[in-house]
């Protein structure tokens, strides 16, 4: 089994290389990918999906996108805690003078929508970078987005969390697992899987171990559909509810290695 990796951290070199052009190493660095095995998604049908952006850090080719996020209130965006780590940002979030979210825009090269500065960040104090447990952060925006952009997070016991439930994961990440980044939003259909599927795939040892109390297992039992590098922090949605945030996994779209998501229903009630 390959060592489990977060789906933003490994994407940094690839994203910087993609911004730099053909001299980069985007083909070999597993950057935070766009959805593997997915299809185009329109932002009007999923207005809660946003791109985290810093052109100063990641260049302007893809509008500085490096992670995903999801609007849960007009001034609040959830994302993965590891997206705000020093390894990704090269410093603290406060040191990025142009840290913003791009909302209401399907294509990163497109126009329209809104670019809103991030005014403050909160990282789950229980987040453990060594195990990826508690991989949740909250961004506070300098200006409010429309209320219609927000999606309701699932709460404990929600039917959307049931094993076998169909779900969609969204992002602008790698579409192949080989550094082929999408310019337009994509989504892939997966299913909520039993915790045992991820416990078998990620038992610990040479990598992080799956923990069902703070993590959610989802994927395609046949393989071929998954989040990938560049999708970190993006939403997993089922039955109109936010159930997870792209967190980590081994490879992209492999049947034996499902995607691991932050279990939003377990973490939000503790702090909000």
C-alpha positions in Angstrom: 0.0 0.0 0.0 1.3 3.4 -0.9 1.6 5.9 1.9 -1.6 7.9 2.4 -1.3 11.5 1.4 -3.3 14.7 1.9 -4.8 15.9 -1.3 -3.5 19.4 -1.1 0.0 19.1 0.4 1.2 16.9 -2.4 -0.3 19.3 -5.0 1.8 22.4 -4.1 4.8 21.6 -6.3 2.5 20.6 -9.1 0.4 23.8 -8.9 3.4 26.0 -8.8 4.9 24.1 -11.7 1.6 24.4 -13.7 1.7 28.1 -13.1 5.3 28.3 -14.3 4.6 26.5 -17.5 6.3 23.6 -19.3 9.5 23.8 -17.3 7.6 22.6 -14.2 7.1 19.1 -12.9 3.3 19.0 -12.9 3.3 15.7 -14.7 5.0 13.9 -11.8 4.1 15.8 -8.7 0.7 14.6 -7.5 -0.8 18.1 -7.1 -4.2 18.7 -5.4 -6.3 17.3 -8.2 -9.5 17.8 -9.8 -12.1 15.2 -9.7 -11.0 11.9 -11.4 -13.6 10.2 -13.6 -16.0 13.2 -13.3 -17.9 15.5 -15.5 -18.3 19.3 -15.9 -20.3 20.9 -13.2 -22.1 24.3 -13.3 -21.6 26.7 -10.5 -25.2 27.8 -10.8 -26.3 24.4 -9.6 -23.6 24.2 -6.9 -23.0 27.9 -5.8 -21.6 26.7 -2.5 -18.3 25.5 -4.1 -15.5 28.0 -3.9 -11.8 28.0 -4.9 -9.2 29.1 -2.4 -6.8 31.4 -4.2 -3.4 33.2 -3.9 -1.9 34.4 -7.1 1.2 35.6 -5.3 1.9 32.0 -4.1 0.5 29.8 -6.9 0.6 32.1 -10.0 -2.1 33.4 -12.2 -2.5 30.6 -14.7 -5.3 29.0 -12.7 -6.3 32.2 -10.8 -4.1 31.1 -7.9 -6.4 28.1 -7.0 -4.8 25.6 -4.6 -7.7 24.1 -2.6 -11.4 24.0 -2.5 -13.9 25.2 0.0 -17.7 25.3 0.7 -19.9 28.1 1.8 -22.0 27.3 4.9 -23.0 30.9 5.8 -22.6 34.3 4.0 -19.3 35.0 5.6 -18.2 31.4 6.5 -16.3 28.9 4.3 -15.2 25.5 5.4 -12.0 23.9 4.1 -9.4 21.3 5.1 -7.1 22.4 7.9 -4.1 21.0 6.0 -4.8 23.6 3.2 -3.7 26.3 5.6 -0.5 24.6 6.7 3.0 26.1 6.3 4.0 23.4 3.9 1.2 24.5 1.5 1.2 28.3 2.0 4.9 28.8 2.7 4.0 30.6 5.8 0.8 31.5 7.8 -2.5 32.4 6.1 -2.0 36.0 7.4 1.2 36.3 5.4 -0.7 35.9 2.1 -1.6 39.4 1.2 -4.0 38.2 -1.6 -5.6 35.2 0.1 -9.2 35.1 -1.1 -12.0 32.8 -2.2 -13.4 32.7 -5.8 -17.2 32.2 -5.7 -19.8 32.0 -8.4 -17.3 31.2 -11.2 -17.2 27.9 -13.0 -14.0 28.5 -15.0 -10.9 29.7 -13.2 -10.0 31.7 -16.4 -13.5 33.1 -16.6 -15.1 36.3 -15.5 -18.1 37.0 -13.3 -18.6 35.7 -9.8 -16.9 37.3 -6.8 -13.4 37.3 -5.4 -13.6 37.9 -1.7 -10.7 38.5 0.6 -10.3 36.1 3.6 -10.3 38.3 6.7 -9.7 35.6 9.3 -9.0 31.9 9.7 -9.7 29.3 12.4 -8.1 25.9 12.4 -9.6 23.1 14.4 -7.4 22.9 17.6 -7.9 19.1 17.6 -6.4 18.8 14.1 -3.5 16.3 14.1 -1.3 16.7 11.0 0.4 13.3 11.7 -2.9 11.4 11.5 -5.1 13.8 9.5 -7.7 13.6 12.1 -9.9 16.6 12.6 -9.0 18.1 9.2 -11.2 21.2 9.4 -10.7 24.9 9.1 -13.1 27.9 8.8 -12.5 31.0 6.8 -14.2 34.3 7.6 -14.8 36.5 4.6 -14.3 40.2 4.5 -17.6 40.6 2.6 -20.8 38.5 2.7 -21.8 36.3 -0.1 -25.5 35.9 -1.0 -27.4 33.6 1.4 -28.3 31.4 -1.6 -24.7 30.4 -1.9 -24.7 28.5 1.4 -25.4 24.8 1.9 -26.6 23.1 5.1 -24.1 20.7 6.7 -25.4 17.3 7.7 -25.9 16.7 11.4 -25.3 13.4 13.2 -27.9 10.8 12.2 -28.7 12.5 8.9 -29.8 10.0 6.3 -27.3 11.5 3.9 -24.6 9.8 5.9 -26.0 6.3 5.5 -23.8 3.6 3.9 -24.6 3.3 0.2 -25.9 6.9 -0.3 -24.9 8.4 -3.6 -22.8 11.6 -3.3 -21.0 14.1 -5.4 -17.5 15.5 -4.9 -16.5 18.8 -6.5 -13.3 20.5 -7.4 -10.8 22.0 -9.9 -8.1 19.5 -9.2 -6.2 16.9 -11.1 -8.5 14.9 -13.5 -6.0 12.0 -14.1 -3.8 11.8 -11.0 -0.8 12.8 -13.3 -1.0 16.6 -12.9 -3.7 17.3 -15.5 -5.5 20.1 -13.8 -9.0 21.3 -14.7 -9.7 24.9 -15.5 -13.5 24.4 -15.0 -15.4 23.0 -12.1 -16.0 19.2 -12.2 -17.8 16.7 -10.1 -17.7 12.9 -9.7 -20.3 10.5 -8.4 -19.3 8.3 -5.5 -21.0 6.5 -2.7 -20.7 6.6 1.1 -18.8 3.4 2.0 -18.7 1.5 5.3 -15.9 2.5 7.7 -14.5 -1.0 7.3 -13.6 -0.2 3.6 -11.3 2.6 4.7 -10.1 0.7 7.8 -8.8 -2.1 5.5 -7.2 0.4 3.1 -5.6 2.6 5.7 -4.8 0.5 8.8 -1.8 2.7 9.8 1.7 1.5 10.0 3.5 3.3 7.2 0.8 6.0 6.9 -2.1 7.6 8.5 -4.9 5.3 9.9 -8.5 5.8 9.1 -10.7 7.0 12.1 -14.4 6.7 11.7 -15.2 9.2 14.4 -13.7 12.1 12.5 -13.4 10.7 9.0 -15.8 9.6 6.3 -15.1 6.9 3.7 -16.5 7.4 0.2 -15.6 6.2 -3.3 -16.5 4.0 -6.2 -16.2 0.3 -5.3 -15.2 -0.4 -9.0 -12.7 2.5 -9.0 -12.4 5.3 -11.5 -14.3 8.0 -9.6 -12.6 10.0 -6.9 -11.3 13.3 -5.6 -7.6 13.9 -6.3 -4.8 16.4 -5.8 -6.0 20.0 -5.8 -9.5 19.1 -4.6 -8.6 19.3 -0.9 -11.1 21.1 1.2 -13.8 20.8 -1.4 -17.3 19.5 -0.6 -18.8 16.0 -0.7 -22.5 16.5 -1.0 -25.4 14.0 -0.6 -29.1 14.6 -0.5 -28.6 18.3 -0.6 -26.4 18.3 2.5 -22.7 18.8 3.0 -21.3 15.5 4.5 -17.6 15.7 4.0 -14.5 17.7 2.9 -11.8 16.2 0.7 -9.0 15.3 3.0 -6.7 12.5 2.0 -6.2 9.1 0.3 -3.7 7.0 -1.5 -3.7 7.5 -5.3 -6.8 8.7 -7.1 -9.7 6.6 -8.4 -8.3 3.3 -7.1 -11.0 0.8 -6.0 -8.9 -0.6 -3.2 -8.1 2.9 -1.8 -11.3 4.9 -1.3 -11.2 8.7 -0.6 -11.1 9.8 3.0 -13.1 12.9 3.9 -13.5 15.0 7.0 -16.7 14.0 8.7 -18.4 17.4 9.0 -21.3 16.1 11.1 -18.8 15.0 13.8 -16.7 18.2 14.0 -19.0 21.2 13.5 -21.2 20.6 16.6 -18.1 20.7 18.8 -17.3 24.3 17.8 -20.3 25.9 16.2 
